[in-house]
Structure formats: structure tokens, C-alpha cells
Amino acid sequence: MNLLSMLANDPVVMFSFGGLAILLAISAYYVYYFLTHIQDDSKDH
């Protein structure tokens, strides 16, 4: 439990998790963006 409280209060860990969350959000957006555009392009042909 001491390790969890130490990690929760460490700003470096918070910035790392924040950066990972932003990276995953951008990646998920691009996957959604490309999949929808591929589906729209295949409907036109």
C-alpha cells in the first residue's frame, strides 16, 4: 500500500499516465478516422 501511495503522489508518474492517456486518445481517434473513411470510400465504388 505504501508503494501505491508513493506512486499516486509522484508528479512524474502523473505526467507519464497523462501522456499515455493523451497518446491513446489520439491513437483511438486516428483508428476511428481511418476506419470510417475507408468504409465511406468503399461505399462509393
MARLOPA-639969 format. One record per residue (C-alpha): residue number from 1; chain; x, y, z. Coordinates in Angstrom, 2 decimals. Example, Ala and Ser with C-alpha at 12.3 -4.5 7.8 and 13.67 -1.06 7.14 Angstrom:
<nodes>
     i   ch         x         y         z
     1    A     12.30     -4.50      7.80
     2    A     13.67     -1.06      7.14
</nodes>
This chain:
<nodes>
     i   ch         x         y         z
     1    A      0.00      0.00      0.00
     2    A      2.95      2.30      0.63
     3    A      4.09      1.83     -2.96
     4    A      0.66      2.82     -4.30
     5    A      0.53      5.99     -2.20
     6    A      4.07      6.87     -3.27
     7    A      3.16      6.42     -6.95
     8    A     -0.09      8.36     -6.56
     9    A      1.75     11.35     -5.06
    10    A      4.64     11.35     -7.55
    11    A      4.20     14.05    -10.21
    12    A      6.41     12.18    -12.69
    13    A      4.03      9.21    -12.58
    14    A      1.05     11.53    -13.04
    15    A      2.62     13.18    -16.10
    16    A      3.52      9.76    -17.50
    17    A     -0.03      8.49    -17.13
    18    A     -1.37     11.74    -18.54
    19    A      0.91     11.48    -21.55
    20    A     -0.09      7.86    -22.11
    21    A     -3.78      8.80    -21.88
    22    A     -3.31     11.56    -24.47
    23    A     -1.34      9.20    -26.73
    24    A     -4.04      6.51    -26.51
    25    A     -6.79      9.05    -27.16
    26    A     -5.03     10.34    -30.29
    27    A     -4.39      6.79    -31.48
    28    A     -8.03      5.80    -30.94
    29    A     -9.18      8.90    -32.83
    30    A     -6.98      8.09    -35.81
    31    A     -8.13      4.46    -35.87
    32    A    -11.76      5.67    -35.87
    33    A    -10.97      8.33    -38.50
    34    A     -9.25      5.95    -40.91
    35    A    -11.80      3.15    -40.48
    36    A    -14.73      5.44    -41.17
    37    A    -13.04      6.95    -44.23
    38    A    -12.13      3.51    -45.58
    39    A    -15.75      2.41    -45.19
    40    A    -17.03      5.58    -46.88
    41    A    -14.58      5.16    -49.74
    42    A    -15.56      1.54    -50.31
    43    A    -19.26      2.54    -50.49
    44    A    -18.57      4.96    -53.35
    45    A    -17.20      2.24    -55.67
</nodes>
